[in-house]
Amino acid sequence: MNSANGAAVVVGVDGSESATRAVRLAAREAARRNRPLRVVHGFIWPLLRVPVSAPAQAPPGAGLRHQAEQLVGDAVATAEAECPGLRITGEIIDGEAAAVLLGESPSAALVVLGDRGLGGFAALVLGSVAVQVASYADCPVLVARGAARDAGPVVVGVDGSPLSRAAVEFAAGTASSRGARLHAVHAYTHPASTGPGDMQPLVHDEDQLRGEEDQVLAESLAGIAERWPDVPVTREVTHARPVAALVAAARDAQLVVVGRRGRGELTGLLLGSVSQALLHRADCPVAVVRAPE
């Protein structure tokens, strides 16, 4: 996360109900983190050479530029109502929504957006904006979806990789700011290989395997209690597929946090199958954390 002084929580808006939920979520996150909120709208029409000003003799409020100004103003008003006193700015930026948010990400503390935009089939809209931003942003990305809860744990998926450690640290800091419990979930499906040519054993000691997987989780949580002593931590090691385990844990959670790509993912899937599945299936907001530099 960009820890520079003044780094804002950035939220993308397009006038949709999903974006309005994202604005409320972003305002609360900015207030918890004592950061300003920056509301941005990607204004694509100039790129398409569409006239954006109101034509002569048009009624007041006509024109695409004016409509964009209105939706940004409405989003700022929504954020102010959600968290009075929050430092909020709004801006229209020429460009496609995902490109605009990615351009904001290097200087942002967090980028927030909805899981559904305006127009098109829902799954395609999710794929074209939320997944793109979560895949390539230079800061953590929070996608507003599912139920907005003020109770319940912050859930984090752990697989023992350096990336999942970054997810744990983000989740612990978020749990601290929310006064929530941290629930760390490590799911496994078979004995782990130790090399690319290893054969999986036909018979294995389940108790030994469970002990090894417990150790993976313990190592990923090392030092968390010392850094965030105010955060209660619960652990779950389960013989299950990671997506199923995290979807189940998210049912009563405030937030579920995952790394951009976990251990064992195909390198071509930048976001990763687990992260992408949660963006479609989790019943709470999802935070996607990038790998540390």
KOLNUDO-881890 format. One record per residue (C-alpha): residue number from 0; residue in three letters; chain; x, y, z. Coordinates in Angstrom, 1 decimal. Layout:
<recs>
+-----+-----+---+--------+--------+--------+
:   k :   r : c :      u :      v :      w :
+-----+-----+---+--------+--------+--------+
: NUM : ALA : A :      X :      Y :      Z :
...
+-----+-----+---+--------+--------+--------+
</recs>
This chain:
<recs>
+-----+-----+---+--------+--------+--------+
:   k :   r : c :      u :      v :      w :
+-----+-----+---+--------+--------+--------+
:   0 : MET : A :    0.0 :    0.0 :    0.0 :
:   1 : ASN : A :    1.2 :    3.5 :   -0.7 :
:   2 : SER : A :    1.9 :    4.9 :    2.7 :
:   3 : ALA : A :    2.9 :    8.4 :    1.6 :
:   4 : ASN : A :    1.4 :   11.2 :    3.5 :
:   5 : GLY : A :   -1.8 :   12.4 :    1.9 :
:   6 : ALA : A :   -2.3 :    9.3 :   -0.2 :
:   7 : ALA : A :   -6.1 :    9.1 :   -0.9 :
:   8 : VAL : A :   -8.6 :    6.3 :   -1.0 :
:   9 : VAL : A :   -9.8 :    6.6 :   -4.7 :
:  10 : VAL : A :  -13.3 :    5.5 :   -5.7 :
:  11 : GLY : A :  -14.5 :    5.1 :   -9.3 :
:  12 : VAL : A :  -18.0 :    6.2 :  -10.1 :
:  13 : ASP : A :  -20.3 :    5.8 :  -13.2 :
:  14 : GLY : A :  -23.7 :    6.6 :  -11.8 :
:  15 : SER : A :  -24.7 :    2.9 :  -11.2 :
:  16 : GLU : A :  -26.1 :    1.5 :   -8.0 :
:  17 : SER : A :  -23.0 :   -0.6 :   -7.6 :
:  18 : ALA : A :  -20.8 :    2.6 :   -7.8 :
:  19 : THR : A :  -23.0 :    4.2 :   -5.1 :
:  20 : ARG : A :  -22.3 :    1.3 :   -2.8 :
:  21 : ALA : A :  -18.6 :    1.6 :   -3.6 :
:  22 : VAL : A :  -18.7 :    5.3 :   -2.6 :
:  23 : ARG : A :  -20.2 :    4.5 :    0.8 :
:  24 : LEU : A :  -17.7 :    1.7 :    1.4 :
:  25 : ALA : A :  -14.8 :    4.0 :    0.2 :
:  26 : ALA : A :  -15.9 :    6.8 :    2.5 :
:  27 : ARG : A :  -15.9 :    4.5 :    5.5 :
:  28 : GLU : A :  -12.5 :    3.1 :    4.6 :
:  29 : ALA : A :  -11.0 :    6.6 :    4.2 :
:  30 : ALA : A :  -12.5 :    7.7 :    7.5 :
:  31 : ARG : A :  -11.1 :    4.6 :    9.3 :
:  32 : ARG : A :   -7.6 :    5.2 :    7.7 :
:  33 : ASN : A :   -7.7 :    8.9 :    8.3 :
:  34 : ARG : A :   -7.1 :    9.6 :    4.6 :
:  35 : PRO : A :   -8.9 :   11.8 :    2.1 :
:  36 : LEU : A :  -11.3 :   10.4 :   -0.4 :
:  37 : ARG : A :  -10.9 :   11.1 :   -4.1 :
:  38 : VAL : A :  -14.0 :   10.5 :   -6.4 :
:  39 : VAL : A :  -13.1 :   10.0 :  -10.1 :
:  40 : HIS : A :  -15.1 :    9.4 :  -13.2 :
:  41 : GLY : A :  -13.6 :    8.0 :  -16.4 :
:  42 : PHE : A :  -15.1 :   10.2 :  -19.2 :
:  43 : ILE : A :  -14.7 :    8.1 :  -22.3 :
:  44 : TRP : A :  -16.7 :   10.2 :  -24.8 :
:  45 : PRO : A :  -13.9 :   12.5 :  -25.9 :
:  46 : LEU : A :  -11.9 :    9.5 :  -26.9 :
:  47 : LEU : A :  -14.8 :    8.4 :  -29.1 :
:  48 : ARG : A :  -15.0 :   11.9 :  -30.7 :
:  49 : VAL : A :  -18.5 :   12.4 :  -29.4 :
:  50 : PRO : A :  -19.6 :   16.0 :  -28.7 :
:  51 : VAL : A :  -19.7 :   16.5 :  -25.0 :
:  52 : SER : A :  -21.0 :   20.0 :  -24.7 :
:  53 : ALA : A :  -24.7 :   20.9 :  -24.8 :
:  54 : PRO : A :  -25.9 :   22.1 :  -28.2 :
:  55 : ALA : A :  -27.2 :   25.6 :  -28.8 :
:  56 : GLN : A :  -30.7 :   26.1 :  -27.5 :
:  57 : ALA : A :  -30.5 :   22.9 :  -25.3 :
:  58 : PRO : A :  -32.3 :   22.9 :  -22.0 :
:  59 : PRO : A :  -30.3 :   23.5 :  -18.8 :
:  60 : GLY : A :  -28.3 :   20.5 :  -17.7 :
:  61 : ALA : A :  -28.0 :   19.0 :  -21.2 :
:  62 : GLY : A :  -24.7 :   17.6 :  -22.6 :
:  63 : LEU : A :  -22.6 :   14.7 :  -21.6 :
:  64 : ARG : A :  -20.0 :   16.8 :  -19.7 :
:  65 : HIS : A :  -22.7 :   18.3 :  -17.5 :
:  66 : GLN : A :  -24.1 :   14.9 :  -16.8 :
:  67 : ALA : A :  -20.7 :   13.6 :  -15.8 :
:  68 : GLU : A :  -20.3 :   16.6 :  -13.5 :
:  69 : GLN : A :  -23.6 :   15.9 :  -11.9 :
:  70 : LEU : A :  -22.9 :   12.2 :  -11.2 :
:  71 : VAL : A :  -19.5 :   13.1 :   -9.6 :
:  72 : GLY : A :  -21.3 :   15.8 :   -7.5 :
:  73 : ASP : A :  -23.9 :   13.3 :   -6.4 :
:  74 : ALA : A :  -21.2 :   10.8 :   -5.4 :
:  75 : VAL : A :  -19.4 :   13.5 :   -3.4 :
:  76 : ALA : A :  -22.6 :   14.3 :   -1.7 :
:  77 : THR : A :  -23.2 :   10.6 :   -0.9 :
:  78 : ALA : A :  -19.8 :   10.3 :    0.6 :
:  79 : GLU : A :  -20.3 :   13.5 :    2.7 :
:  80 : ALA : A :  -23.5 :   12.1 :    4.0 :
:  81 : GLU : A :  -21.9 :    8.8 :    4.9 :
:  82 : CYS : A :  -18.9 :   10.4 :    6.7 :
:  83 : PRO : A :  -19.5 :   14.0 :    7.6 :
:  84 : GLY : A :  -16.2 :   16.0 :    7.9 :
:  85 : LEU : A :  -14.3 :   13.7 :    5.5 :
:  86 : ARG : A :  -11.9 :   15.4 :    3.1 :
:  87 : ILE : A :  -13.4 :   14.7 :   -0.3 :
:  88 : THR : A :  -12.5 :   15.8 :   -3.8 :
:  89 : GLY : A :  -14.1 :   14.9 :   -7.2 :
:  90 : GLU : A :  -12.7 :   14.9 :  -10.7 :
:  91 : ILE : A :  -13.7 :   14.0 :  -14.2 :
:  92 : ILE : A :  -10.8 :   12.4 :  -16.1 :
:  93 : ASP : A :  -10.9 :   11.8 :  -19.9 :
:  94 : GLY : A :  -10.4 :    8.1 :  -20.5 :
:  95 : GLU : A :  -11.9 :    4.6 :  -20.1 :
:  96 : ALA : A :  -12.9 :    3.6 :  -16.6 :
:  97 : ALA : A :  -10.3 :    0.9 :  -15.9 :
:  98 : ALA : A :   -7.5 :    2.9 :  -17.5 :
:  99 : VAL : A :   -8.4 :    6.0 :  -15.4 :
: 100 : LEU : A :   -8.4 :    4.0 :  -12.1 :
: 101 : LEU : A :   -5.1 :    2.2 :  -13.0 :
: 102 : GLY : A :   -3.6 :    5.7 :  -13.6 :
: 103 : GLU : A :   -4.7 :    6.7 :  -10.1 :
: 104 : SER : A :   -3.4 :    3.6 :   -8.4 :
: 105 : PRO : A :    0.4 :    4.4 :   -8.1 :
: 106 : SER : A :   -0.4 :    7.4 :   -5.8 :
: 107 : ALA : A :   -3.4 :    5.9 :   -4.0 :
: 108 : ALA : A :   -3.7 :    4.2 :   -0.7 :
: 109 : LEU : A :   -6.5 :    2.0 :   -1.9 :
: 110 : VAL : A :   -8.8 :    1.9 :   -5.1 :
: 111 : VAL : A :  -12.4 :    1.1 :   -4.5 :
: 112 : LEU : A :  -15.0 :    0.3 :   -7.2 :
: 113 : GLY : A :  -18.3 :   -1.6 :   -7.7 :
: 114 : ASP : A :  -18.6 :   -5.1 :   -9.1 :
: 115 : ARG : A :  -21.2 :   -4.1 :  -11.7 :
: 116 : GLY : A :  -21.1 :   -1.0 :  -13.9 :
: 117 : LEU : A :  -23.6 :    0.5 :  -16.3 :
: 118 : GLY : A :  -24.6 :   -1.3 :  -19.5 :
: 119 : GLY : A :  -23.8 :   -4.7 :  -20.9 :
: 120 : PHE : A :  -24.1 :   -8.2 :  -19.4 :
: 121 : ALA : A :  -23.1 :   -8.1 :  -15.7 :
: 122 : ALA : A :  -20.3 :  -10.7 :  -16.0 :
: 123 : LEU : A :  -18.7 :   -8.8 :  -18.9 :
: 124 : VAL : A :  -18.9 :   -5.5 :  -17.1 :
: 125 : LEU : A :  -17.2 :   -7.2 :  -14.1 :
: 126 : GLY : A :  -14.5 :   -8.6 :  -16.4 :
: 127 : SER : A :  -13.9 :   -5.3 :  -18.2 :
: 128 : VAL : A :  -13.4 :   -3.1 :  -15.2 :
: 129 : ALA : A :  -13.2 :   -4.7 :  -11.7 :
: 130 : VAL : A :  -11.0 :   -7.6 :  -12.9 :
: 131 : GLN : A :   -8.8 :   -5.4 :  -15.0 :
: 132 : VAL : A :   -8.2 :   -3.0 :  -12.1 :
: 133 : ALA : A :   -7.7 :   -5.8 :   -9.5 :
: 134 : SER : A :   -5.2 :   -7.4 :  -11.9 :
: 135 : TYR : A :   -3.0 :   -4.5 :  -12.7 :
: 136 : ALA : A :   -3.4 :   -1.8 :  -10.0 :
: 137 : ASP : A :   -0.3 :   -0.6 :   -8.1 :
: 138 : CYS : A :   -2.1 :   -0.6 :   -4.8 :
: 139 : PRO : A :   -4.7 :   -2.8 :   -3.0 :
: 140 : VAL : A :   -8.1 :   -2.9 :   -4.7 :
: 141 : LEU : A :  -11.4 :   -3.2 :   -2.8 :
: 142 : VAL : A :  -14.5 :   -4.3 :   -4.8 :
: 143 : ALA : A :  -17.9 :   -3.6 :   -3.3 :
: 144 : ARG : A :  -20.1 :   -6.6 :   -3.7 :
: 145 : GLY : A :  -22.3 :   -8.8 :   -1.5 :
: 146 : ALA : A :  -23.6 :   -7.6 :    1.8 :
: 147 : ALA : A :  -22.1 :   -4.5 :    3.6 :
: 148 : ARG : A :  -21.6 :   -5.6 :    7.2 :
: 149 : ASP : A :  -20.3 :   -3.7 :   10.2 :
: 150 : ALA : A :  -20.0 :   -7.0 :   12.2 :
: 151 : GLY : A :  -18.2 :  -10.2 :   11.6 :
: 152 : PRO : A :  -14.5 :  -11.0 :   10.9 :
: 153 : VAL : A :  -12.1 :   -9.8 :    8.3 :
: 154 : VAL : A :  -11.2 :  -13.1 :    6.4 :
: 155 : VAL : A :   -7.9 :  -13.7 :    4.7 :
: 156 : GLY : A :   -6.9 :  -16.5 :    2.5 :
: 157 : VAL : A :   -3.4 :  -18.0 :    3.2 :
: 158 : ASP : A :   -1.4 :  -20.3 :    1.0 :
: 159 : GLY : A :    2.1 :  -19.8 :    2.4 :
: 160 : SER : A :    3.4 :  -17.7 :   -0.4 :
: 161 : PRO : A :    5.0 :  -14.2 :    0.0 :
: 162 : LEU : A :    1.9 :  -12.8 :   -1.6 :
: 163 : SER : A :   -0.4 :  -14.3 :    1.0 :
: 164 : ARG : A :    1.8 :  -12.7 :    3.7 :
: 165 : ALA : A :    1.1 :   -9.3 :    2.1 :
: 166 : ALA : A :   -2.6 :  -10.2 :    2.1 :
: 167 : VAL : A :   -2.4 :  -11.1 :    5.8 :
: 168 : GLU : A :   -0.7 :   -7.8 :    6.7 :
: 169 : PHE : A :   -3.3 :   -5.8 :    4.8 :
: 170 : ALA : A :   -6.1 :   -7.8 :    6.4 :
: 171 : ALA : A :   -4.7 :   -7.4 :    9.9 :
: 172 : GLY : A :   -4.4 :   -3.6 :    9.5 :
: 173 : THR : A :   -7.9 :   -3.5 :    8.1 :
: 174 : ALA : A :   -9.2 :   -5.6 :   11.0 :
: 175 : SER : A :   -7.5 :   -3.2 :   13.5 :
: 176 : SER : A :   -9.1 :   -0.1 :   11.8 :
: 177 : ARG : A :  -12.5 :   -1.8 :   12.0 :
: 178 : GLY : A :  -12.2 :   -3.2 :   15.5 :
: 179 : ALA : A :  -12.8 :   -6.7 :   14.0 :
: 180 : ARG : A :  -11.4 :  -10.2 :   14.4 :
: 181 : LEU : A :   -9.0 :  -11.6 :   11.8 :
: 182 : HIS : A :   -9.9 :  -15.0 :   10.5 :
: 183 : ALA : A :   -7.1 :  -16.7 :    8.6 :
: 184 : VAL : A :   -8.2 :  -19.6 :    6.3 :
: 185 : HIS : A :   -5.7 :  -22.1 :    4.8 :
: 186 : ALA : A :   -7.3 :  -24.7 :    2.5 :
: 187 : TYR : A :   -5.4 :  -27.7 :    1.1 :
: 188 : THR : A :   -6.5 :  -30.5 :   -1.2 :
: 189 : HIS : A :   -3.6 :  -32.9 :   -1.3 :
: 190 : PRO : A :    0.0 :  -33.4 :   -0.1 :
: 191 : ALA : A :    2.2 :  -30.7 :   -1.5 :
: 192 : SER : A :    5.0 :  -31.6 :   -4.0 :
: 193 : THR : A :    8.5 :  -30.4 :   -3.1 :
: 194 : GLY : A :    9.7 :  -30.3 :   -6.7 :
: 195 : PRO : A :    8.4 :  -30.2 :  -10.3 :
: 196 : GLY : A :    9.1 :  -33.9 :  -10.9 :
: 197 : ASP : A :    7.8 :  -35.2 :   -7.6 :
: 198 : MET : A :    5.2 :  -38.0 :   -7.5 :
: 199 : GLN : A :    2.4 :  -37.6 :   -5.1 :
: 200 : PRO : A :    2.3 :  -40.5 :   -2.6 :
: 201 : LEU : A :   -0.5 :  -43.0 :   -2.9 :
: 202 : VAL : A :   -0.7 :  -43.2 :    0.9 :
: 203 : HIS : A :    0.1 :  -40.4 :    3.3 :
: 204 : ASP : A :   -0.2 :  -39.8 :    7.0 :
: 205 : GLU : A :   -3.2 :  -37.5 :    7.5 :
: 206 : ASP : A :   -2.0 :  -36.3 :   10.9 :
: 207 : GLN : A :    1.4 :  -35.5 :    9.6 :
: 208 : LEU : A :   -0.1 :  -33.7 :    6.6 :
: 209 : ARG : A :   -2.4 :  -31.7 :    8.9 :
: 210 : GLY : A :    0.5 :  -30.7 :   11.0 :
: 211 : GLU : A :    2.5 :  -29.5 :    8.0 :
: 212 : GLU : A :   -0.5 :  -27.4 :    6.8 :
: 213 : ASP : A :   -1.0 :  -26.0 :   10.3 :
: 214 : GLN : A :    2.7 :  -24.9 :   10.2 :
: 215 : VAL : A :    2.1 :  -23.2 :    6.9 :
: 216 : LEU : A :   -0.6 :  -21.1 :    8.4 :
: 217 : ALA : A :    1.4 :  -20.4 :   11.6 :
: 218 : GLU : A :    4.4 :  -19.1 :    9.6 :
: 219 : SER : A :    2.1 :  -16.8 :    7.5 :
: 220 : LEU : A :    0.8 :  -15.3 :   10.8 :
: 221 : ALA : A :    4.1 :  -15.0 :   12.5 :
: 222 : GLY : A :    4.5 :  -11.6 :   14.1 :
: 223 : ILE : A :    0.9 :  -10.5 :   13.4 :
: 224 : ALA : A :   -0.1 :  -10.5 :   17.1 :
: 225 : GLU : A :    2.9 :   -8.4 :   18.0 :
: 226 : ARG : A :    2.2 :   -5.8 :   15.3 :
: 227 : TRP : A :   -1.5 :   -5.7 :   15.9 :
: 228 : PRO : A :   -2.1 :   -6.7 :   19.5 :
: 229 : ASP : A :   -5.6 :   -5.3 :   19.4 :
: 230 : VAL : A :   -6.7 :   -7.8 :   16.7 :
: 231 : PRO : A :   -8.0 :  -11.2 :   17.9 :
: 232 : VAL : A :   -6.9 :  -13.9 :   15.4 :
: 233 : THR : A :   -8.7 :  -17.2 :   14.7 :
: 234 : ARG : A :   -7.2 :  -19.9 :   12.4 :
: 235 : GLU : A :   -8.9 :  -22.4 :   10.1 :
: 236 : VAL : A :   -7.1 :  -25.2 :    8.4 :
: 237 : THR : A :   -9.4 :  -27.2 :    6.2 :
: 238 : HIS : A :   -9.1 :  -30.0 :    3.6 :
: 239 : ALA : A :  -11.1 :  -28.2 :    0.9 :
: 240 : ARG : A :  -10.7 :  -26.2 :   -2.3 :
: 241 : PRO : A :   -9.6 :  -22.7 :   -1.5 :
: 242 : VAL : A :  -12.5 :  -21.0 :   -3.3 :
: 243 : ALA : A :  -15.1 :  -23.1 :   -1.5 :
: 244 : ALA : A :  -13.5 :  -22.5 :    1.9 :
: 245 : LEU : A :  -13.2 :  -18.7 :    1.4 :
: 246 : VAL : A :  -16.8 :  -18.4 :    0.0 :
: 247 : ALA : A :  -18.1 :  -20.2 :    3.1 :
: 248 : ALA : A :  -16.0 :  -18.0 :    5.4 :
: 249 : ALA : A :  -17.2 :  -14.9 :    3.7 :
: 250 : ARG : A :  -20.9 :  -15.5 :    4.4 :
: 251 : ASP : A :  -20.8 :  -13.7 :    7.7 :
: 252 : ALA : A :  -17.6 :  -11.6 :    7.1 :
: 253 : GLN : A :  -17.1 :   -7.9 :    6.7 :
: 254 : LEU : A :  -14.5 :   -8.4 :    4.1 :
: 255 : VAL : A :  -12.5 :  -11.2 :    2.5 :
: 256 : VAL : A :   -8.8 :  -10.5 :    1.5 :
: 257 : VAL : A :   -6.8 :  -12.5 :   -1.0 :
: 258 : GLY : A :   -3.5 :  -12.1 :   -2.9 :
: 259 : ARG : A :   -3.6 :  -11.2 :   -6.6 :
: 260 : ARG : A :   -2.2 :  -14.6 :   -7.5 :
: 261 : GLY : A :   -1.6 :  -17.5 :   -5.1 :
: 262 : ARG : A :    0.8 :  -20.4 :   -5.0 :
: 263 : GLY : A :    0.3 :  -22.9 :   -7.8 :
: 264 : GLU : A :   -1.6 :  -20.5 :  -10.1 :
: 265 : LEU : A :   -0.8 :  -20.3 :  -13.8 :
: 266 : THR : A :    1.5 :  -17.4 :  -14.4 :
: 267 : GLY : A :   -0.7 :  -16.3 :  -17.3 :
: 268 : LEU : A :   -3.6 :  -15.7 :  -14.9 :
: 269 : LEU : A :   -2.4 :  -12.5 :  -13.4 :
: 270 : LEU : A :   -5.3 :  -12.2 :  -11.0 :
: 271 : GLY : A :   -5.5 :  -15.9 :  -10.3 :
: 272 : SER : A :   -8.4 :  -18.3 :  -10.3 :
: 273 : VAL : A :   -9.1 :  -18.0 :   -6.5 :
: 274 : SER : A :   -9.2 :  -14.2 :   -6.6 :
: 275 : GLN : A :  -11.3 :  -14.0 :   -9.7 :
: 276 : ALA : A :  -13.8 :  -16.6 :   -8.4 :
: 277 : LEU : A :  -14.2 :  -14.6 :   -5.2 :
: 278 : LEU : A :  -15.0 :  -11.4 :   -7.1 :
: 279 : HIS : A :  -17.9 :  -13.3 :   -8.7 :
: 280 : ARG : A :  -19.1 :  -15.4 :   -5.7 :
: 281 : ALA : A :  -18.2 :  -13.8 :   -2.3 :
: 282 : ASP : A :  -21.1 :  -12.5 :   -0.2 :
: 283 : CYS : A :  -19.1 :   -9.5 :    1.0 :
: 284 : PRO : A :  -16.6 :   -7.0 :   -0.3 :
: 285 : VAL : A :  -13.4 :   -8.4 :   -1.7 :
: 286 : ALA : A :   -9.9 :   -6.9 :   -1.3 :
: 287 : VAL : A :   -7.2 :   -8.0 :   -3.7 :
: 288 : VAL : A :   -3.6 :   -7.3 :   -2.6 :
: 289 : ARG : A :   -0.7 :   -7.2 :   -5.0 :
: 290 : ALA : A :    2.7 :   -8.8 :   -4.5 :
: 291 : PRO : A :    5.3 :   -6.8 :   -2.5 :
: 292 : GLU : A :    8.1 :   -5.2 :   -4.5 :
+-----+-----+---+--------+--------+--------+
</recs>
